Amino acid sequence: MYKRIMVAVDDSKTSGYAFDTALRLARETCATLQPLYVVDVPLMSYDSPGFNASIIRQTLYEDGRNVINGALTSMKRDGVQGIDRIVETNVTDFDVAHCILRAAATFNADLVVMGTHGRSGIRRLVLGSVAERFLRIAECPVLMVGARAAERSAAGTTTAVESVKEPS
């Protein structure tokens, strides 16, 4: 079914649910799994006079490496093959969703798995949604793992899958 699965990871609980789902799929289908962490250095850090953005950048890379190391440990434990990747947004013209898109294309992903908080209304407007932006531009199937559904699944009441988008 799937041969190459990419999963976007960060240090959130929702991302952990998405990773667990991707890990299970990779194990069940003998797919290669690529956990992807995107470093997104806030634009305002470049505008602050006398501020060294490399400090924030280095901290974000360290956070990413910690998240990735946890994913690699789980992959090794479950016998899932793959290689991690950390990418950085381009300050001038790329957001996190586009970084994931480029990484998925480079990896030739058959499926991208992402967590989503399922925010709506003003919270979504203010906070935005990387998952929603990615879903709109994706060139391969996308499996969204919703936070609320994943919590119910952990309690044994439902499945963690929120939606799947197949390319048109």
C-alpha positions as CSV (number, residue, x, y, z in Angstrom):
1,M,0.0,0.0,0.0
2,Y,2.4,2.7,1.2
3,K,6.2,2.5,0.6
4,R,7.3,5.9,1.8
5,I,5.5,7.7,4.7
6,M,6.5,11.1,5.9
7,V,5.3,12.4,9.3
8,A,5.6,16.0,10.4
9,V,6.7,16.1,14.0
10,D,7.2,18.7,16.7
11,D,7.0,18.6,20.5
12,S,3.2,18.8,20.7
13,K,0.9,16.0,22.0
14,T,-1.0,16.0,18.7
15,S,2.2,15.5,16.8
16,G,2.9,12.5,19.0
17,Y,-0.4,11.0,18.1
18,A,0.4,11.6,14.4
19,F,3.8,10.0,14.8
20,D,2.3,6.9,16.6
21,T,-0.2,6.5,13.7
22,A,2.5,6.9,11.1
23,L,4.8,4.4,12.9
24,R,2.0,1.9,13.1
25,L,1.2,2.3,9.4
26,A,4.9,2.0,8.5
27,R,5.3,-1.1,10.6
28,E,2.1,-2.7,9.1
29,T,3.0,-2.0,5.5
30,C,6.8,-2.3,5.8
31,A,7.1,1.3,4.6
32,T,10.1,3.6,5.1
33,L,9.2,6.3,7.5
34,Q,10.7,9.8,7.5
35,P,10.0,12.0,10.6
36,L,10.3,15.6,9.5
37,Y,10.9,18.6,11.8
38,V,10.6,22.1,10.4
39,V,12.6,24.9,12.0
40,D,10.6,28.1,11.7
41,V,12.6,31.1,13.0
42,P,10.2,33.9,13.8
43,L,10.6,36.8,11.3
44,M,10.6,39.3,14.2
45,S,13.8,37.9,15.5
46,Y,15.5,39.2,12.3
47,D,14.1,42.7,12.8
48,S,15.3,43.3,16.3
49,P,18.3,45.6,16.3
50,G,21.3,44.1,18.0
51,F,19.6,40.7,18.5
52,N,21.3,37.6,17.2
53,A,18.7,35.4,15.5
54,S,21.2,32.5,15.5
55,I,20.5,32.0,19.2
56,I,16.8,31.3,18.5
57,R,17.7,29.3,15.4
58,Q,20.2,27.1,17.3
59,T,17.7,26.5,20.1
60,L,15.0,25.5,17.6
61,Y,17.4,23.1,15.9
62,E,18.2,21.5,19.3
63,D,14.5,21.2,20.1
64,G,14.1,19.5,16.7
65,R,17.0,17.1,17.3
66,N,15.4,16.1,20.6
67,V,12.0,15.4,19.0
68,I,13.7,13.5,16.1
69,N,15.8,11.4,18.5
70,G,12.7,10.3,20.3
71,A,11.1,9.3,16.9
72,L,14.2,7.4,15.9
73,T,14.2,5.5,19.2
74,S,10.6,4.5,18.7
75,M,11.3,3.5,15.1
76,K,14.3,1.3,16.1
77,R,12.2,-0.3,18.9
78,D,9.5,-1.2,16.4
79,G,11.9,-2.3,13.6
80,V,10.8,0.5,11.2
81,Q,13.4,1.7,8.7
82,G,13.8,5.3,7.8
83,I,15.8,8.4,8.0
84,D,15.0,11.7,9.8
85,R,15.1,15.1,8.3
86,I,15.2,18.7,9.7
87,V,14.5,21.6,7.3
88,E,14.2,25.3,7.9
89,T,11.7,27.8,6.5
90,N,13.0,30.4,4.1
91,V,12.6,33.8,5.7
92,T,11.5,35.5,2.5
93,D,9.1,33.2,0.7
94,F,8.3,29.9,2.4
95,D,6.1,28.9,5.3
96,V,6.0,25.6,7.2
97,A,3.4,24.1,4.9
98,H,5.5,24.8,1.8
99,C,8.6,23.3,3.6
100,I,6.7,20.1,4.2
101,L,5.5,20.1,0.6
102,R,9.1,20.4,-0.7
103,A,10.4,17.7,1.7
104,A,7.6,15.3,0.8
105,A,8.4,15.8,-2.9
106,T,12.1,15.2,-2.2
107,F,11.3,12.1,-0.2
108,N,8.8,10.9,-2.9
109,A,6.3,10.4,-0.1
110,D,3.3,8.1,-0.8
111,L,1.6,9.5,2.3
112,V,2.1,12.5,4.6
113,V,0.8,12.1,8.2
114,M,0.1,15.2,10.3
115,G,-1.5,16.1,13.5
116,T,-4.2,18.8,13.7
117,H,-5.6,20.5,16.7
118,G,-9.0,20.9,15.0
119,R,-9.4,24.6,16.0
120,S,-12.2,26.6,14.5
121,G,-13.5,30.1,14.5
122,I,-11.4,32.9,15.9
123,R,-8.8,30.5,17.3
124,R,-8.0,29.1,13.9
125,L,-8.0,32.6,12.4
126,V,-5.6,33.9,15.0
127,L,-3.3,30.8,15.3
128,G,-3.6,29.6,11.7
129,S,-3.3,26.0,10.7
130,V,-0.2,24.5,9.1
131,A,-2.2,21.3,8.6
132,E,-5.0,23.0,6.7
133,R,-2.5,25.0,4.5
134,F,-0.6,21.8,3.7
135,L,-3.8,19.9,2.9
136,R,-4.7,22.6,0.3
137,I,-1.4,22.3,-1.5
138,A,-0.5,18.7,-1.0
139,E,0.5,16.6,-4.0
140,C,0.1,13.2,-2.3
141,P,-2.4,11.6,0.1
142,V,-2.6,13.3,3.5
143,L,-3.7,11.6,6.7
144,M,-4.8,14.1,9.4
145,V,-4.8,12.8,13.0
146,G,-7.0,15.0,15.1
147,A,-6.2,15.7,18.7
148,R,-9.6,15.1,20.1
149,A,-10.1,11.9,18.0
150,A,-6.7,10.6,19.1
151,E,-7.5,11.2,22.8
152,R,-10.8,9.3,22.4
153,S,-8.9,6.5,20.6
154,A,-6.4,6.3,23.4
155,A,-9.4,5.8,25.7
156,G,-10.6,3.0,23.3
157,T,-13.7,4.7,22.0
158,T,-12.9,5.6,18.4
159,T,-10.3,5.8,15.7
160,A,-7.7,8.6,15.5
161,V,-8.1,9.3,11.8
162,E,-9.7,12.6,11.1
163,S,-9.5,12.9,7.3
164,V,-7.7,11.6,4.3
165,K,-7.2,13.7,1.2
166,E,-6.4,12.0,-2.0
167,P,-4.9,14.1,-4.8
168,S,-7.3,15.0,-7.6
